[in-house]
Amino acid sequence: MNKYDVLGVVGEGAYGVVLKCKNKDTNEVVAIKKFKESEEDEVVRKTTLREVKILRIMRHENIVQLKEAFRRKGKLYLVFEFVEKSMLDILEANPNGVDTETVRVLTCQLARAIEYCHRHEVIHRDIKPENLLINPADNALRLCDFGFARTMSADTPLTDYVATRWYRAPELLLGSTHYGKDVDIWALGCIMGELTDGQPLFAGESEVDQLFVIQKVLGPLTPEHMEMFLRNPRFLGIQFPDVSRPETLEKRYLRRMPKLQMQLLKGVLVMEPRRRLSARDMLRMSWFEGIKLPRSLRPPSQTHSRSMRPESSGSVATPQAERPPVRQAVPTMQQPAEAPSMTPSWHFEQQMPMEQQGDSGAGFASGRAFTAGRNVLEQLGDGGGGGSGAGFARDGGGAGFARDSGGAGFARRWWRSQLCQRRWRSQLCPRWWWSWLLQWAQLHGRS
């Protein structure tokens, strides 16, 4: 902490306090999460280590960036990028909700962050307005606080006491320990509704009341949920009032929500977890077509390899250079005039020495250099006159080149002409290979 000046307190939670600090060397403003308890507390230690482990693999423009982590006097400090506001601040400043386009932009960014987490088998389990940081300048969103997050593993029981009550899925409220990624999708739907009119969609005062509030809008619990309710000792002797005629989401957001947004909301707020849309399916919905994401979203980190940093779902792939056509007379390469010896852009595996198998020419056919030549011939296709370059490659030795049907004379003349081109000699095979082939062509090339 010696290199940081504390500017103030941003927030305080159960495990620690978040400070707004400035780096003395770079003047960069950061947010530092300082954990209260020392490392001797096993619960806190396990939670913090899990959070650091997950944050180190999360590299996405809609997930808060962990800059560094260090210990000082037995306490853990996490240094994050600083974002000025949270979604809770936006909701408090707009008690009647925000406009539809803002809802669309924020929902899309949250869906992108969730899709990235789920693609890496991580569930957040605590998605709520306080954990969604927003840049007020352009509404760029960052998902933060991975204290409850964990990686998915088969048949491993999970704790049911996660997520804030208003954003908790029915299976969590009923005490399930075998839930999945669908709990994050439910929380997203609750947030989307709250952004629309400024009021929590399901604002229950207890777990039982939360279940009742959900049923008043979406209808009764599923049979599987009802079985879990009856088995749970916390709900012993409790019965729900009649909810056979629910309010429905359409009535709740009448004239407040466009049709395409309602279609998405109904796809994520489904009682049956397996029927909820996945984050990837959400991003393909018509409501997000033509959306313009904030410009301040940073590109993915360049410090990680491509295999560790998959492309984000909503990003636009960089177009690759146009590939040359499959059939062409001679594969060419563009090399700068000032550096004729530059390594070619396409190359082959290591070159293996020619096997000593007599003078028949069969030995050179087993080298990897010949394999490379065969690949080129297969791309060239038919050589003309009924003969084919591939036929030469398929034969076991050099003799097959002359025996190829129909186009042997053409193939001999073609290969002899290519030997004069320096780029073929230097790029495809070693020098001794071409020297051998030149002698062979001069000996057998008269037709």
C-alpha positions in Angstrom: 0.0 0.0 0.0 3.0 2.3 0.2 2.7 3.3 -3.5 -0.9 4.3 -3.2 -2.6 7.4 -1.7 -6.1 6.6 -0.2 -8.7 9.1 -1.6 -11.7 7.7 0.1 -14.0 4.8 0.9 -16.1 3.5 -2.0 -18.1 0.8 -0.2 -18.0 -1.8 2.6 -19.1 -5.4 2.7 -19.1 -8.4 4.9 -15.6 -9.4 4.1 -13.8 -6.1 3.5 -13.8 -2.5 2.4 -13.2 -1.0 -1.0 -11.0 2.1 -1.2 -10.5 4.6 -3.9 -6.7 5.1 -4.3 -4.2 6.8 -6.6 -0.9 5.4 -7.7 1.8 7.7 -6.6 4.0 6.9 -9.6 1.5 6.9 -12.5 -1.3 9.0 -10.9 -3.8 6.2 -12.0 -6.9 6.0 -9.9 -7.7 2.5 -8.8 -10.1 0.6 -6.5 -8.4 -1.5 -3.8 -10.4 -4.2 -2.0 -9.0 -4.7 1.5 -10.1 -7.8 3.3 -10.9 -7.3 7.0 -9.9 -10.6 8.5 -6.4 -12.1 8.5 -5.4 -15.2 6.6 -6.0 -17.3 9.7 -9.7 -17.2 9.1 -10.2 -20.3 7.0 -13.6 -19.3 5.5 -12.3 -15.9 4.4 -9.1 -17.4 3.1 -10.9 -19.9 1.0 -13.3 -17.3 -0.4 -10.5 -14.8 -1.3 -8.3 -17.4 -2.9 -11.1 -18.6 -5.1 -12.0 -15.0 -6.1 -8.3 -14.3 -7.1 -8.0 -17.5 -9.0 -11.2 -16.8 -11.0 -10.4 -13.1 -11.6 -7.0 -14.0 -13.0 -8.5 -16.0 -15.8 -11.4 -13.6 -16.5 -10.2 -11.3 -19.4 -13.2 -9.6 -20.9 -14.2 -6.0 -21.6 -17.4 -6.3 -19.5 -15.6 -7.9 -16.5 -13.7 -5.7 -14.0 -10.0 -5.9 -14.5 -7.8 -7.2 -11.7 -4.5 -5.3 -11.8 -2.6 -6.9 -9.0 -3.0 -8.8 -5.7 -0.7 -8.6 -2.7 -0.6 -9.2 1.1 0.4 -6.7 3.7 0.5 -7.6 7.4 -1.4 -10.8 6.8 -4.3 -9.2 4.9 -5.1 -9.5 1.2 -5.4 -6.5 -1.1 -6.9 -6.7 -4.6 -6.3 -3.8 -7.0 -8.9 -3.2 -9.6 -9.6 -0.7 -12.3 -11.7 2.2 -10.9 -15.2 2.7 -12.3 -17.1 5.7 -11.0 -20.7 4.4 -10.6 -22.7 1.3 -10.1 -26.1 0.3 -11.4 -27.5 0.9 -8.0 -26.5 4.6 -8.3 -28.2 4.7 -11.7 -31.4 3.3 -10.3 -31.4 5.7 -7.4 -30.9 8.6 -9.7 -33.8 7.3 -11.9 -36.6 6.1 -9.7 -38.9 5.5 -12.6 -36.4 3.6 -14.7 -34.2 4.4 -17.6 -35.0 4.7 -21.3 -35.4 1.6 -23.5 -32.1 2.0 -25.4 -30.2 2.3 -22.1 -31.8 -0.9 -20.9 -30.9 -2.6 -24.1 -27.2 -1.5 -24.0 -26.8 -2.5 -20.3 -28.6 -5.8 -20.7 -26.5 -6.7 -23.7 -23.2 -6.0 -21.9 -24.3 -8.0 -18.9 -25.3 -10.9 -21.2 -21.8 -10.7 -22.8 -20.1 -10.9 -19.4 -22.3 -13.8 -18.3 -21.7 -15.7 -21.6 -18.0 -15.3 -21.1 -18.1 -16.7 -17.6 -20.4 -19.6 -18.5 -18.2 -20.4 -21.5 -15.3 -20.8 -19.0 -17.5 -22.9 -16.7 -17.8 -20.2 -14.1 -21.0 -19.1 -12.4 -21.1 -15.8 -10.6 -24.0 -16.5 -8.2 -24.3 -12.9 -7.0 -25.4 -10.7 -9.9 -27.2 -7.6 -8.6 -27.1 -3.9 -9.2 -24.4 -3.3 -6.6 -22.0 -5.6 -8.5 -22.5 -4.0 -11.9 -20.1 -1.0 -12.3 -21.1 1.6 -14.9 -19.1 4.4 -16.5 -21.7 7.3 -16.6 -20.0 8.8 -19.6 -21.0 6.1 -22.1 -22.8 3.4 -20.0 -19.9 0.9 -20.3 -20.6 -2.0 -17.8 -18.3 -4.1 -15.8 -19.3 -7.2 -13.8 -17.5 -7.3 -10.4 -17.3 -9.0 -7.0 -16.5 -12.7 -7.7 -16.5 -13.6 -4.1 -19.4 -16.1 -4.5 -18.3 -17.2 -8.0 -17.0 -20.7 -8.5 -16.1 -23.1 -11.3 -18.6 -25.8 -12.3 -17.7 -29.5 -11.7 -19.9 -32.5 -12.2 -21.9 -33.9 -9.3 -20.4 -31.4 -6.8 -23.0 -30.0 -4.3 -23.2 -26.3 -4.2 -24.4 -24.0 -1.4 -27.9 -22.6 -1.7 -27.2 -19.5 0.3 -25.9 -17.3 -2.5 -27.2 -14.3 -4.3 -29.3 -11.5 -2.9 -32.9 -12.5 -2.2 -34.6 -10.3 -4.8 -32.4 -11.8 -7.6 -32.4 -15.4 -6.3 -33.8 -18.0 -8.6 -36.6 -20.3 -7.3 -34.3 -23.3 -7.0 -32.0 -21.4 -4.7 -34.9 -20.2 -2.6 -36.0 -23.9 -2.3 -32.6 -25.0 -1.0 -31.3 -26.9 -4.1 -27.6 -27.8 -4.1 -27.5 -29.0 -7.7 -28.3 -25.9 -9.6 -26.5 -24.7 -12.7 -25.6 -21.6 -14.7 -29.3 -20.8 -15.0 -29.3 -18.9 -11.7 -27.2 -16.1 -13.3 -29.8 -15.9 -16.2 -32.6 -15.5 -13.7 -30.8 -12.6 -12.0 -30.3 -10.9 -15.4 -34.0 -11.0 -16.0 -34.7 -9.4 -12.6 -32.3 -6.6 -13.3 -33.7 -6.0 -16.8 -37.2 -5.6 -15.3 -35.9 -3.3 -12.6 -34.1 -1.0 -15.1 -37.4 -0.7 -17.0 -39.6 0.8 -14.3 -37.1 1.5 -11.5 -38.7 -1.0 -9.1 -37.5 -4.5 -8.1 -39.4 -7.1 -10.0 -39.6 -9.6 -7.1 -39.2 -7.7 -3.8 -39.9 -10.3 -1.2 -39.4 -9.7 2.5 -38.3 -13.3 3.3 -37.6 -16.5 1.4 -41.2 -17.7 1.7 -42.5 -14.3 0.7 -40.0 -14.2 -2.2 -41.4 -17.4 -3.5 -45.0 -16.1 -3.2 -44.1 -12.8 -5.0 -42.6 -14.8 -7.9 -45.7 -17.0 -8.2 -48.0 -14.0 -8.2 -46.3 -12.9 -11.5 -45.2 -16.1 -13.1 -47.7 -18.7 -11.8 -47.4 -21.7 -9.5 -44.2 -23.6 -8.9 -43.3 -26.6 -11.0 -44.0 -30.1 -9.6 -40.3 -30.6 -9.0 -40.1 -27.3 -7.2 -43.2 -28.2 -5.1 -41.6 -31.5 -4.1 -38.5 -29.6 -2.9 -40.7 -27.2 -1.0 -42.5 -29.9 0.8 -39.2 -31.7 1.7 -37.5 -28.6 3.1 -38.0 -28.4 6.9 -37.7 -24.5 6.7 -41.1 -24.5 5.0 -42.8 -27.0 7.2 -46.6 -26.3 7.6 -46.5 -23.4 5.1 -49.0 -23.2 2.3 -49.2 -20.7 -0.5 -52.4 -18.8 -1.4 -54.0 -19.5 -4.8 -51.8 -18.2 -7.6 -53.7 -19.9 -10.5 -54.4 -16.4 -12.1 -51.0 -14.7 -12.0 -50.4 -11.0 -13.0 -48.1 -12.0 -15.9 -45.1 -10.1 -17.1 -47.1 -8.5 -19.9 -49.5 -6.8 -17.5 -46.6 -5.8 -15.2 -44.8 -3.9 -18.0 -47.8 -2.8 -20.1 -46.7 0.1 -22.4 -43.3 0.1 -20.7 -41.6 -2.6 -22.6 -41.3 -3.2 -26.4 -42.4 -6.6 -27.8 -38.9 -7.8 -28.5 -37.7 -7.0 -25.0 -40.7 -8.8 -23.5 -39.9 -11.8 -25.6 -36.4 -11.9 -24.1 -37.7 -11.3 -20.6 -40.1 -14.2 -20.9 -37.3 -16.4 -22.1 -35.1 -15.9 -19.1 -37.7 -15.7 -16.3 -38.9 -19.2 -16.5 -39.7 -21.4 -13.5 -38.1 -24.5 -15.0 -34.3 -23.9 -15.1 -33.7 -26.0 -18.1 -36.1 -24.0 -20.2 -34.4 -20.7 -19.6 -32.4 -19.2 -22.4 -28.6 -19.5 -22.2 -26.5 -16.3 -22.4 -25.4 -17.3 -25.9 -29.0 -17.7 -27.0 -29.8 -14.3 -25.5 -27.2 -12.5 -27.6 -28.7 -13.9 -30.7 -32.2 -12.5 -29.9 -33.6 -9.9 -32.3 -33.7 -7.3 -29.6 -29.9 -6.9 -29.7 -29.7 -6.6 -33.5 -27.9 -3.4 -34.6 -26.9 -2.5 -31.1 -24.0 0.0 -30.6 -21.8 -0.9 -27.6 -19.9 1.8 -25.8 -16.6 2.9 -27.4 -14.7 2.8 -24.1 -14.8 -1.0 -23.9 -11.2 -2.0 -23.8 -10.0 -4.7 -26.2 -9.1 -8.1 -24.7 -5.8 -8.3 -23.0 -2.8 -8.8 -25.3 -0.7 -10.3 -22.6 -2.5 -13.6 -22.7 -2.2 -16.2 -25.5 -5.0 -16.7 -27.9 -5.8 -20.1 -26.3 -6.3 -18.6 -22.9 -8.2 -15.6 -24.2 -11.2 -16.8 -26.3 -13.0 -14.2 -28.4 -15.9 -12.5 -26.7 -19.3 -13.3 -27.9 -20.3 -9.9 -29.0 -17.0 -8.8 -30.5 -16.4 -8.5 -34.2 -13.8 -10.8 -35.6 -10.9 -9.3 -37.4 -11.1 -10.3 -41.0 -8.4 -12.5 -42.2 -6.4 -12.0 -45.3 -8.1 -13.4 -48.4 -6.8 -16.9 -49.2 -5.5 -17.6 -52.7 -7.7 -19.8 -54.9 -7.2 -23.5 -54.6 -6.4 -23.9 -58.3 -3.5 -21.8 -59.6 -0.7 -22.2 -62.0 2.2 -21.5 -59.6 1.9 -20.7 -55.8 3.6 -17.4 -55.4 4.9 -15.5 -52.4 5.5 -11.8 -51.9 8.9 -11.0 -50.5 10.4 -7.6 -49.9 13.0 -6.6 -52.5 15.4 -5.4 -49.7 15.3 -8.7 -47.9 15.3 -11.6 -50.4 16.4 -14.1 -47.8 13.5 -13.4 -45.4 11.8 -16.5 -44.0 8.6 -17.2 -46.0 5.3 -16.7 -44.4 4.2 -20.3 -45.1 6.6 -23.0 -44.2 6.8 -26.7 -43.6 7.9 -29.0 -40.9 11.5 -29.9 -40.3 13.2 -31.4 -43.3 14.2 -35.0 -42.9 17.3 -36.4 -44.6 16.9 -38.5 -47.8 16.9 -42.2 -47.1 19.6 -44.2 -48.9 17.5 -46.7 -51.0 19.5 -47.0 -54.2 19.1 -45.0 -57.3 15.4 -45.6 -58.0 14.3 -42.4 -56.3 12.0 -44.1 -53.9 14.0 -42.9 -50.9 13.2 -39.2 -51.3 9.5 -39.9 -51.4 9.5 -40.7 -47.7 10.9 -37.4 -46.5 8.7 -34.6 -45.1 9.9 -32.3 -47.8 8.3 -34.5 -50.4 5.1 -34.5 -48.3 5.1 -30.8 -48.5 5.5 -30.9 -52.3 2.6 -33.4 -52.4 0.3 -31.0 -50.6 1.1 -28.3 -53.1 0.4 -30.7 -56.0 -2.9 -31.7 -54.5 -3.9 -28.0 -54.4 -2.9 -27.6 -58.0 -5.2 -30.3 -59.2 -5.1 -31.8 -62.7 -1.9 -31.0 -64.6 -3.6 -31.1 -68.0 -3.9 -33.8 -70.8 -5.5 -36.3 -68.4 -2.5 -36.4 -66.1 -2.3 -35.0 -62.6 0.3 -33.9 -60.2 -1.4 -35.8 -57.4 -0.7 -39.0 -59.3 3.0 -38.3 -59.0 2.6 -37.7 -55.3 0.6 -40.9 -54.8 3.2 -43.1 -56.4 5.9 -44.6 -54.1 8.9 -43.3 -56.0 10.1 -41.0 -58.7 9.3 -43.6 -61.4 5.6 -43.0 -60.9 6.1 -39.4 -62.1 6.9 -40.7 -65.6 4.3 -43.5 -65.5 1.4 -41.1 -64.8 -1.2 -41.6 -67.5 -1.8 -39.1 -70.3 0.1 -36.1 -69.1 3.6 -37.4 -68.3 5.3 -35.3 -71.0 3.5 -32.2 -69.8 4.3 -32.9 -66.2 8.0 -33.4 -67.0 8.2 -30.1 -68.8 6.3 -28.3 -66.1 8.6 -29.6 -63.3 11.7 -28.9 -65.3 10.5 -25.3 -65.8 9.8 -24.9 -62.1 13.3 -25.9 -61.1 14.6 -22.7 -62.6 12.5 -20.7 -60.1 14.6 -19.9 -57.1 11.7 -19.5 -54.7 10.6 -23.0 -55.2 14.0 -24.4 -54.5 14.4 -22.3 -51.3 10.9 -22.6 -49.9 9.7 -26.1 -50.5 12.7 -28.4 -50.0 16.4 -28.5 -49.2 19.0 -27.8 -51.9 20.0 -31.4 -52.3 16.4 -32.4 -53.1 16.2 -30.1 -56.1 19.7 -31.0 -57.3 18.7 -34.6 -57.3 15.4 -33.9 -59.1 17.2 -31.7 -61.7 19.5 -34.5 -62.6 16.7 -36.9 -62.8 14.7 -34.6 -65.1 17.6 -34.1 -67.4 18.2 -37.8 -67.6 14.5 -38.8 -68.3 13.0 -35.6 -69.6 13.5 -36.2 -73.3 10.2 -37.0 -74.9 
